[in-house]
């Protein structure tokens, strides 16, 4: 049984976090979907990741990878083959779909199929205008230390 969370109280005390709550709700719903075929998500560097999906028996033509608006979708559908007289069929070939919500500025840099694993490389590229930058501090012109004494002299005169 899946536990359901109500995020409504958080909506009234936060501004601009709508996407986070939407991601949490989607992740909660996605858990009910089958996790077949198994996959790994690996952090390969400070700003790089790899998703590896076990797709034994699938060919490059059986797989489709699409990326749209921070959503990476991997689908697999084997071409129907004639029943070849299997006595036991333990390698699953049923269709699948995996959806991965990606953070802002994460893009797919490549994909590769080898040894029954589909590897999708991801990289986070933050635009220059969003990166932290150093702000220089200018110094104000110094006051003349003799100025207060001159002001007092003018008042006395």
GROMACS elastic network, one bead per residue, 0.5 to 0.9 nm:
[ bonds ]
;  ai    aj funct       b0    kb
    2    28     6  0.82254   500
    2    31     6  0.84607   500
    2    32     6  0.78976   500
    3    28     6  0.84624   500
    4    25     6  0.89558   500
    4    28     6  0.76593   500
    5    25     6  0.82806   500
    5    28     6  0.86998   500
    6     9     6  0.74864   500
    6    10     6  0.87116   500
    7    10     6  0.54499   500
    7    11     6  0.67497   500
    7    21     6  0.69856   500
    7    25     6  0.86024   500
    8    11     6  0.52191   500
    8    12     6  0.71039   500
    9    12     6  0.57754   500
    9    13     6  0.71539   500
   10    13     6  0.54486   500
   10    14     6  0.62232   500
   10    21     6  0.87088   500
   11    14     6  0.54909   500
   11    15     6  0.73277   500
   11    17     6  0.80241   500
   11    18     6  0.75983   500
   11    21     6  0.84643   500
   12    15     6  0.79224   500
   14    17     6  0.65213   500
   14    18     6  0.85592   500
   15    18     6  0.75147   500
   16    19     6  0.76986   500
   16    20     6  0.88701   500
   17    20     6  0.53667   500
   17    21     6  0.66721   500
   17    22     6  0.88053   500
   18    21     6  0.53175   500
   18    22     6  0.61816   500
   18    23     6  0.86912   500
   19    23     6  0.61231   500
   19    24     6  0.86496   500
   20    23     6  0.50851   500
   20    24     6  0.62906   500
   20    25     6  0.87120   500
   21    24     6  0.50490   500
   21    25     6  0.62065   500
   21    26     6  0.86022   500
   22    25     6  0.51665   500
   22    26     6  0.61630   500
   22    27     6  0.85816   500
   23    26     6  0.50900   500
   23    27     6  0.60456   500
   23    28     6  0.85367   500
   23   101     6  0.75236   500
   24    27     6  0.51371   500
   24    28     6  0.61889   500
   24    29     6  0.87402   500
   25    28     6  0.51394   500
   25    29     6  0.63636   500
   25    30     6  0.86619   500
   26    29     6  0.51137   500
   26    30     6  0.59826   500
   26    31     6  0.87443   500
   26   101     6  0.89278   500
   27    30     6  0.50099   500
   27    31     6  0.64192   500
   27   101     6  0.86619   500
   28    31     6  0.56371   500
   28    32     6  0.77150   500
   29    32     6  0.59294   500
   29    33     6  0.76870   500
   30    33     6  0.54019   500
   30    34     6  0.84773   500
   30    99     6  0.83507   500
   31    34     6  0.74310   500
   31    35     6  0.79170   500
   32    35     6  0.86923   500
   33    36     6  0.88141   500
   34    37     6  0.82414   500
   34    96     6  0.86281   500
   35    38     6  0.60394   500
   35    39     6  0.80794   500
   35    98     6  0.80231   500
   36    39     6  0.81147   500
   36    54     6  0.88271   500
   36    96     6  0.70844   500
   36    97     6  0.86308   500
   36    98     6  0.85569   500
   37    53     6  0.67382   500
   37    54     6  0.59149   500
   37    55     6  0.67034   500
   37    92     6  0.88142   500
   37    96     6  0.73814   500
   37    97     6  0.89614   500
   37    98     6  0.87085   500
   38    52     6  0.86195   500
   38    53     6  0.60600   500
   38    54     6  0.57862   500
   38    55     6  0.84379   500
   39    51     6  0.69430   500
   39    52     6  0.54263   500
   39    54     6  0.60967   500
   40    50     6  0.79924   500
   40    51     6  0.56734   500
   40    52     6  0.51392   500
   40    53     6  0.65259   500
   40    54     6  0.87238   500
   41    49     6  0.71396   500
   41    50     6  0.58179   500
   41    52     6  0.65176   500
   41    53     6  0.88747   500
   42    48     6  0.87456   500
   42    49     6  0.55640   500
   42    50     6  0.51126   500
   42    51     6  0.63224   500
   42    52     6  0.79867   500
   43    46     6  0.75996   500
   43    47     6  0.80458   500
   43    48     6  0.61813   500
   43    50     6  0.64750   500
   43    51     6  0.89482   500
   44    47     6  0.79068   500
   44    48     6  0.54521   500
   44    49     6  0.51395   500
   44    50     6  0.67196   500
   45    49     6  0.68554   500
   46    49     6  0.85790   500
   46   124     6  0.88495   500
   47   106     6  0.87114   500
   47   122     6  0.84360   500
   47   123     6  0.57299   500
   47   124     6  0.50970   500
   47   125     6  0.75240   500
   48   106     6  0.87212   500
   48   121     6  0.74057   500
   48   122     6  0.56371   500
   48   124     6  0.62294   500
   49   120     6  0.83565   500
   49   121     6  0.59429   500
   49   123     6  0.62583   500
   49   124     6  0.84640   500
   50   119     6  0.65066   500
   50   120     6  0.54968   500
   50   122     6  0.58868   500
   50   123     6  0.86916   500
   51   118     6  0.79483   500
   51   119     6  0.56547   500
   51   120     6  0.51233   500
   51   121     6  0.65999   500
   51   122     6  0.79272   500
   52   117     6  0.61575   500
   52   118     6  0.54989   500
   52   120     6  0.64210   500
   52   121     6  0.87701   500
   53   116     6  0.84002   500
   53   117     6  0.55038   500
   53   118     6  0.50948   500
   53   119     6  0.65332   500
   53   120     6  0.84953   500
   54   116     6  0.59495   500
   54   118     6  0.64952   500
   54   119     6  0.89669   500
   55    58     6  0.56040   500
   55    59     6  0.83605   500
   55    63     6  0.89633   500
   55    76     6  0.83508   500
   55    93     6  0.86986   500
   55   113     6  0.87605   500
   55   115     6  0.89955   500
   55   116     6  0.52625   500
   55   117     6  0.55808   500
   55   118     6  0.64735   500
   56    59     6  0.84364   500
   56    91     6  0.76152   500
   56    92     6  0.83702   500
   56    93     6  0.83333   500
   56   115     6  0.78042   500
   56   117     6  0.69577   500
   57    78     6  0.83287   500
   57    91     6  0.74882   500
   57    92     6  0.81190   500
   57    93     6  0.69009   500
   57   116     6  0.69930   500
   58    61     6  0.79902   500
   58    62     6  0.57837   500
   58    63     6  0.71552   500
   58    76     6  0.74872   500
   58    77     6  0.79001   500
   58    78     6  0.62998   500
   58    79     6  0.89245   500
   58    93     6  0.74455   500
   58   116     6  0.76149   500
   59    62     6  0.51877   500
   59    63     6  0.68321   500
   59    78     6  0.78830   500
   59   113     6  0.81857   500
   59   116     6  0.88138   500
   60    63     6  0.55259   500
   60    64     6  0.81363   500
   60   113     6  0.69990   500
   61    64     6  0.77427   500
   61    76     6  0.89779   500
   61    77     6  0.88956   500
   61    78     6  0.84318   500
   61    79     6  0.87017   500
   62    75     6  0.83435   500
   62    76     6  0.55573   500
   62    77     6  0.52470   500
   62    78     6  0.51721   500
   62    79     6  0.67552   500
   63    74     6  0.72743   500
   63    75     6  0.57813   500
   63    77     6  0.65776   500
   63    78     6  0.81062   500
   64    73     6  0.80463   500
   64    74     6  0.57744   500
   64    75     6  0.52096   500
   64    76     6  0.63255   500
   64    77     6  0.86384   500
   65    72     6  0.72445   500
   65    73     6  0.57795   500
   65    75     6  0.65475   500
   65    76     6  0.89133   500
   65   111     6  0.86872   500
   66    71     6  0.81459   500
   66    72     6  0.58401   500
   66    73     6  0.52555   500
   66    74     6  0.65965   500
   66    75     6  0.86085   500
   67    70     6  0.69299   500
   67    71     6  0.56742   500
   67    73     6  0.63321   500
   67    74     6  0.88654   500
   67   107     6  0.82972   500
   67   108     6  0.77241   500
   68    71     6  0.53519   500
   68    72     6  0.66356   500
   68    73     6  0.84232   500
   69    72     6  0.83679   500
   69   102     6  0.87235   500
   69   104     6  0.89980   500
   70   100     6  0.83012   500
   70   101     6  0.58754   500
   70   103     6  0.64501   500
   70   104     6  0.66686   500
   70   105     6  0.83384   500
   70   106     6  0.76041   500
   70   107     6  0.81940   500
   71    99     6  0.67450   500
   71   100     6  0.57851   500
   71   102     6  0.59287   500
   71   103     6  0.89349   500
   72    98     6  0.81512   500
   72    99     6  0.57066   500
   72   100     6  0.50433   500
   72   101     6  0.64002   500
   72   102     6  0.69979   500
   72   108     6  0.85433   500
   73    97     6  0.69264   500
   73    98     6  0.57140   500
   73   100     6  0.63922   500
   73   101     6  0.88203   500
   74    96     6  0.80919   500
   74    97     6  0.56120   500
   74    98     6  0.51716   500
   74    99     6  0.64885   500
   74   100     6  0.84508   500
   75    95     6  0.74331   500
   75    96     6  0.55664   500
   75    98     6  0.64319   500
   75    99     6  0.87050   500
   76    93     6  0.88560   500
   76    94     6  0.81786   500
   76    95     6  0.53751   500
   76    96     6  0.52555   500
   76    97     6  0.65051   500
   77    80     6  0.88543   500
   77    93     6  0.77296   500
   77    94     6  0.68716   500
   77    96     6  0.67990   500
   77    97     6  0.89782   500
   78    81     6  0.84797   500
   78    93     6  0.63779   500
   78    94     6  0.71748   500
   78    95     6  0.67629   500
   80    83     6  0.90000   500
   81    84     6  0.79318   500
   82    85     6  0.88967   500
   83    86     6  0.71618   500
   86    89     6  0.61338   500
   89    92     6  0.74605   500
   93    96     6  0.88548   500
  102   105     6  0.83624   500
  102   106     6  0.62553   500
  102   107     6  0.81192   500
  103   106     6  0.57503   500
  103   107     6  0.89514   500
  103   124     6  0.83332   500
  104   107     6  0.85729   500
  104   124     6  0.80622   500
  104   126     6  0.85035   500
  105   123     6  0.82875   500
  105   124     6  0.55065   500
  105   125     6  0.55165   500
  105   126     6  0.57779   500
  105   127     6  0.78702   500
  106   122     6  0.65604   500
  106   123     6  0.55066   500
  106   125     6  0.63007   500
  106   126     6  0.82476   500
  107   121     6  0.86499   500
  107   122     6  0.56236   500
  107   123     6  0.56027   500
  107   124     6  0.63628   500
  107   125     6  0.75931   500
  108   111     6  0.79342   500
  108   120     6  0.71215   500
  108   121     6  0.59472   500
  108   123     6  0.64835   500
  108   124     6  0.89237   500
  109   120     6  0.77372   500
  109   121     6  0.54720   500
  109   122     6  0.53886   500
  109   123     6  0.63677   500
  110   119     6  0.83109   500
  110   120     6  0.59169   500
  110   121     6  0.52506   500
  110   122     6  0.72991   500
  111   118     6  0.71184   500
  111   119     6  0.55266   500
  111   121     6  0.60682   500
  112   117     6  0.81265   500
  112   118     6  0.57936   500
  112   119     6  0.52110   500
  112   120     6  0.65627   500
  112   121     6  0.85152   500
  113   116     6  0.69256   500
  113   117     6  0.57441   500
  113   119     6  0.63012   500
  113   120     6  0.88559   500
  114   117     6  0.54427   500
  114   118     6  0.66171   500
  114   119     6  0.81049   500
  115   118     6  0.84680   500
  126   129     6  0.83079   500
  126   130     6  0.64831   500
  126   131     6  0.65605   500
  127   130     6  0.54745   500
  127   131     6  0.66020   500
  128   131     6  0.52715   500
  128   132     6  0.84423   500
  129   132     6  0.81785   500
  129   133     6  0.86939   500
  130   133     6  0.86851   500
  139   142     6  0.83851   500
  142   145     6  0.86856   500
  143   146     6  0.85784   500
  143   147     6  0.74941   500
  144   147     6  0.53716   500
  144   148     6  0.82624   500
  145   148     6  0.68708   500
  145   149     6  0.81220   500
  146   149     6  0.54807   500
  146   150     6  0.63679   500
  146   151     6  0.88679   500
  147   150     6  0.51136   500
  147   151     6  0.62447   500
  147   152     6  0.87958   500
  148   151     6  0.51131   500
  148   152     6  0.63733   500
  148   153     6  0.87389   500
  149   152     6  0.51912   500
  149   153     6  0.62801   500
  149   154     6  0.87514   500
  150   153     6  0.50356   500
  150   154     6  0.62171   500
  150   155     6  0.86883   500
  151   154     6  0.51638   500
  151   155     6  0.63396   500
  151   156     6  0.88245   500
  152   155     6  0.51109   500
  152   156     6  0.63262   500
  152   157     6  0.87928   500
  153   156     6  0.51744   500
  153   157     6  0.63203   500
  154   157     6  0.52180   500
